[in-house]
Amino acid sequence: MQCFMCGAEVGNSKVCFNCGADILLYKQIIYTSYVFYNQGLEKAKVKDISGAIEALKSSLQYYKYNTTARNLLGLCYYQVGETVRAINEWVLSKNLQEENNPNADRYLAEIENNPGLLSKANSTIKKYNQAIEYCKAGSRDLAMIQLKKVISQNPNLIKANQLLALLYIQDKKYADARKILSAISKIDSNNTTTIRYIHEVKERLKAENTGRRKKRNDVVTFADGNDTVIMSEHSFRSMLDNSKASFMNILMGLVVGLLICFFLVVPTVKENMTSGNTETVLALDQELATAKSDNKKLQNEIDDLQESLNAYDNKQDIPTSYENLMAAQNLYADGDAQGASEYIQLVSKDVLGEAGKATYDSLYAELSPTIIEGYYNDGNTFYTEENYDSAIANFQTVVDIDESYQDGAALFLLGDSYRLTGDTEAALECFEKVVELYPKNKWGKQAAVYIAADDTELSAADVGE
């Protein structure tokens, strides 16, 4: 702490050692200022902004150099929408303490970084003042319009909200007034003006609801056919009460009957149904087990018969296969390769012995060109006749044996047959293989055209054959 006379540091002393000034009262004033600052801080934390403003003003009255209290006072003003007052406090705080005043620096920097804030605050103040002039002139509608604009620009401006609520109260729009007052009470929870307006709205609503209660007539009239019945209200209510009592008695009787049915009849029915269902399920389980056992026996018999049939067929196939193999050998020796190829395809290699298999392999290797040529020629014939399914079967056999047959012709025609049957995916697979193996011959070039166009409408005449 510094001496107020000479500015020297005095510490905890009651007298300044530099100039001899008595600083005890000065210290008490500063301590009192900080007591009010602490009160303002506590009230600001619980959103009692009005109470905080009063406490902070008291703090500054005792010691105007309390920049901490002044910065907090600016924040309180900013919270209730009074931006200009907030800026005044921060500027004054900065002037009183230029060094080591980071809060004032930060607040003012945020204002400078938001250039539209000052013009917006100026606009709201002008509109608020205009609204006050309208109120003085008795033009409440125009005042409400201006105040709504002010609140839309600065919702936290407590004074504008209070004035609009007061106008609503005068126009007996108590629900609208209560809505506005409830909103601003969340900003400043202990504002005495807001609390007084809320109490006034509650009283007005209470009186309004009480006034709406009408005195009940002592006589009730109603039509009964062509007659008009007039009876006292008491008698009418008694009649209604008796009707209600009769109805309740009937209703209670129905409920009791349902309970008796539920607790006595339903369990018996459920027990009988459960017993019958149990017997049915057991009978079905037994029938199912019997059926499974019979089915298993029949399947075993079928398997035994199939084994016997297979053994018989294999035994019958052995001599036939040897006969076909010998016929193929003889025809090949006589120079009839075509006939030999037909017979060797009738041979079942699996039933032959080791010597028979060796002979079969050797002869099949010799006849492979003839066999492939036969399938290829048959495939071409079916292709020309537009029997594309049979053509696919023959060309597929050729490709399985030698996919490069005729420089890719068989593979291309297989793909074209797939294309003409609508199996585009299989056709493209064959065409891609042709392009991979023979990119420069006519089959590869034509396959490339099909791949590039992906055109299933091209005709077989475009092949170039």
Secondary structure as UniProt FT lines:
FT   TURN            4..6
FT   TURN            11..12
FT   TURN            17..19
FT   HELIX           24..45
FT   TURN            46..47
FT   HELIX           49..62
FT   TURN            64..65
FT   HELIX           67..79
FT   TURN            80..81
FT   HELIX           83..96
FT   HELIX           102..112
FT   HELIX           116..136
FT   TURN            137..138
FT   HELIX           140..153
FT   TURN            155..156
FT   HELIX           158..170
FT   TURN            171..172
FT   HELIX           174..185
FT   TURN            186..187
FT   TURN            189..190
FT   HELIX           192..211
FT   STRAND          219..224
FT   TURN            225..226
FT   STRAND          227..232
FT   HELIX           233..260
FT   HELIX           261..265
FT   HELIX           266..333
FT   TURN            334..335
FT   HELIX           337..344
FT   TURN            345..346
FT   HELIX           349..351
FT   HELIX           354..384
FT   TURN            385..386
FT   HELIX           388..401
FT   TURN            403..404
FT   HELIX           405..408
FT   HELIX           409..420
FT   TURN            421..422
FT   HELIX           424..437
FT   HELIX           442..453
FT   TURN            456..457
FT   HELIX           460..463
//
